[in-house]
Amino acid sequence: MSLTLQDLDAYLFKCADIIRDAVDSTDYKDYILPLVFYKAISDEFEKEYEQNLEEYGEEFARRPNLYDVPVVPEGYLWDDLRQVSDNVDQALNEAFDKITEENEELEGVFRADFVEADALTDDRLNTLLEHLDTYDLDRESVPADMLGEAYMDLVRHFAQEEGKSGGQFFTPPHIVQLCVRLVDEFEDGQEFHDPTVGSGGMLIEAARYYREQQENDPTKLRFTGQEINPDIAAIARMNLAIHALNGEIAREDSLLRPQFTDEETKELERFDRVLANFPFSADWAKDDLQDDPYNRFDWDEKLPRADRGDYAFIQHMAKQLKTPEKDGTRGKAAIVIPHGVLFRKHESKYREPMIENDLVEAIVGLPGNLFQNNSIPSAILVLNTDKPADREGEVQFIHAADEAFYRELSNQNELTDEGLDHIVSNFREWTTEERVSRAVSLEEIRENDYNLNIALYVDTTEPEEEIDVKEELATLRELQAERDEIESRMTQHMEALSYE
């Protein structure tokens, strides 16, 4: 019987049960995700090694250029680790070190220290290794897209275990899907970037969309991202590798030290698509970037506030988009933003150049409480450096915060498939729909002093119920007659009791 995604999910989720109570739930991802990655590498390497051994002989079988995965050093295959019964924690740390020494591209990926986790005893670790041995994870046994999907399900599972802090590295799937669909029509050779990549969900979804919806090969795309947290950056790197995608994840602060730059031109690298959910209203290194070498923050003489980096991120991403003038093609971005970005008065100086340069294609207002343990209202800002002729000089506003677009879960809301389709359909067809969407001229936005509050352009108020005047008058007369009868009986009672 072939392995299903449901089987694979259950198998991976079981890992958390095995180490439960031995480590804090916020640390599950630090130990389990690298082990699953190592198991997948080892299984695929072993399979390829047997083929290479037969074809090239023992002297040449381990040459790195013969493999699609990192080379596993002798003595450190998964079966070798399973044979260890004492000091298993040390053996795992050593295996991580050895495979990193053998494959420099893995530097910084295996960050877990099993020795430091005192409660991860030999018995518990052996149980974990034996459980993970249940299935072969080579690409013939489990296709890369299926293993990748199960890996993302595991990442999502751990984000839920962590609660609010899990939202720092994981964006809910329905929001990710919407962002990707708002900038679709991908082509071979295109480059995708996420400057606050987290665990890589935006990039992975773009690859899935290209494979399943456009029926093309995502290995012909390039995926890059940058992440400030080294542990989360490691997860993103493993995620790309498990999905067998081409790309690179860099570890650093995207605003302070962007890693994707062109050494010849001394400019930022530019991409066909940028997808991001940056940390809302976070502090940023304003003082260190007054003289930014990449001229990212030139929408106004004054930089955004040091304690509110929203527009610093937006300007950074706008600079990362390809343009017809420099690249011969357009760049598009879908950026999750807090609602304040649209209307905060002191930030109109950033909205004005964004609007006047006709960079904004659409703004989609979302329901509240979409993020785990975070009810802050959000929206999606869609940028396009070369809007189609029939959309030039306009911005489409979509109000998707009504109940028709989402369902309530136990602790948060979730956009429905129908809600997603409704949003995307209105965007693609540039639809005007009462209380939902409208294309607004730049002139009208100027008249509103570049305030982008959706309620200024789309009537978001609930419609009043139509009143049947005849029916309401009849009801009123019935109530008046009933009141007169009650007053008459009360008067009789009062007289009987000699009350005046």
DAWO-V531331 format. One record per backbone hydrogen bond with DSSP energy under -0.5 kcal/mol. NH is the residue of the N-H (numbers start at 1). CO is the residue of the C=O. Records with the same first field share a line. If there is no record, write none. Layout:
NH = CO ; CO
This chain:
8 = 4
9 = 5
10 = 6
11 = 7
12 = 8
13 = 9
14 = 10
15 = 12
16 = 13
17 = 13
18 = 14
19 = 15
20 = 16
21 = 23
22 = 19
23 = 19
27 = 24
28 = 25
30 = 27
31 = 27 ; 28
32 = 28
33 = 29
34 = 29
35 = 31
36 = 32
37 = 33
38 = 34
39 = 35
40 = 36
41 = 37
42 = 38
43 = 39
44 = 40
45 = 41
46 = 42
47 = 43
48 = 44
49 = 45
50 = 46
51 = 47
52 = 48
53 = 49
54 = 50
55 = 51
56 = 52
57 = 52 ; 53
60 = 57
61 = 57
63 = 60
66 = 63
67 = 64
73 = 71
76 = 73
81 = 77
82 = 78
83 = 79 ; 80
84 = 81
91 = 87
92 = 88
93 = 89
94 = 90
95 = 91
96 = 92
97 = 93
98 = 94
99 = 95
100 = 96
101 = 97
102 = 98
103 = 99
106 = 103
107 = 104
109 = 106
110 = 106
111 = 109
114 = 112
117 = 113
118 = 116
120 = 117
121 = 119
125 = 121
126 = 122
127 = 123
128 = 124
129 = 125
130 = 126
131 = 127
132 = 128
133 = 129
134 = 131
135 = 132
142 = 138
147 = 143
148 = 144
149 = 145
150 = 146
151 = 147
152 = 148
153 = 149
154 = 150
155 = 151
156 = 152
157 = 153
158 = 154
159 = 155
160 = 156
161 = 157
162 = 158
163 = 159
165 = 162
166 = 163
167 = 163 ; 164
168 = 165
169 = 166
170 = 166
175 = 172
176 = 172
177 = 173
178 = 174
179 = 175
180 = 176
181 = 177
182 = 178
183 = 179 ; 180
184 = 181
189 = 220
190 = 187
192 = 222
193 = 273
194 = 224
197 = 194 ; 226
199 = 169
200 = 197
204 = 200
205 = 201
206 = 202
207 = 203
208 = 204
209 = 205
210 = 206
211 = 207
212 = 208
213 = 209
214 = 209
216 = 210
218 = 216
220 = 217
221 = 218
222 = 190
223 = 246
224 = 192
225 = 248
226 = 194
227 = 250
230 = 228
233 = 229
234 = 230
235 = 231
236 = 232
237 = 233
238 = 234
239 = 235
240 = 236
241 = 237
242 = 238
243 = 239
244 = 241
245 = 240
248 = 223
250 = 225
252 = 227 ; 250
254 = 252
257 = 253
261 = 259
262 = 267
263 = 261
266 = 262
267 = 262
269 = 260
271 = 320
272 = 191
273 = 191
274 = 332
275 = 193
276 = 334
278 = 336
282 = 279
284 = 306
286 = 284
289 = 285 ; 286
290 = 287
292 = 289
295 = 292
298 = 296
308 = 305
309 = 282
313 = 309
314 = 310
315 = 311
316 = 312
317 = 313
318 = 314
319 = 315
320 = 316 ; 317
321 = 318
322 = 271
327 = 323
328 = 323 ; 324
329 = 323
331 = 322
332 = 272
333 = 383
334 = 274
335 = 381
336 = 276
337 = 379
339 = 377
341 = 338
342 = 339
343 = 339 ; 340
344 = 340
347 = 344
348 = 345
350 = 347
351 = 347
352 = 348
353 = 349
354 = 350
355 = 351
356 = 352
357 = 353
358 = 355
359 = 354
360 = 354
361 = 359 ; 382
362 = 382
363 = 396
364 = 380
365 = 363 ; 398
366 = 378
367 = 400
369 = 375
371 = 374
374 = 371
379 = 337
380 = 364
381 = 335
382 = 362 ; 380
383 = 333 ; 381
384 = 359
385 = 331
391 = 388
392 = 388 ; 389
394 = 391
395 = 440
396 = 361
397 = 395 ; 438
398 = 363
399 = 436
400 = 365 ; 398
405 = 402
406 = 403
407 = 414
409 = 407 ; 412
413 = 369
414 = 407
416 = 405
420 = 416
421 = 417
422 = 418
423 = 419
424 = 420
425 = 421
426 = 422
427 = 423
428 = 424
429 = 425
430 = 426 ; 427
431 = 426
433 = 431 ; 437
436 = 433
437 = 433
438 = 397
440 = 395 ; 438
442 = 393
445 = 441
446 = 442
447 = 443
448 = 444
449 = 446
450 = 445
451 = 448
452 = 342
456 = 453
457 = 454
458 = 454
460 = 458
468 = 466
469 = 467
472 = 468
473 = 469
474 = 470
475 = 471
476 = 472
477 = 473
478 = 474
479 = 475
480 = 476
481 = 477
482 = 478
483 = 479
484 = 480
485 = 481
486 = 482
487 = 483
488 = 484
489 = 485
490 = 486
491 = 487
492 = 488
493 = 489
494 = 490
495 = 491
496 = 492
497 = 493
498 = 495
499 = 494
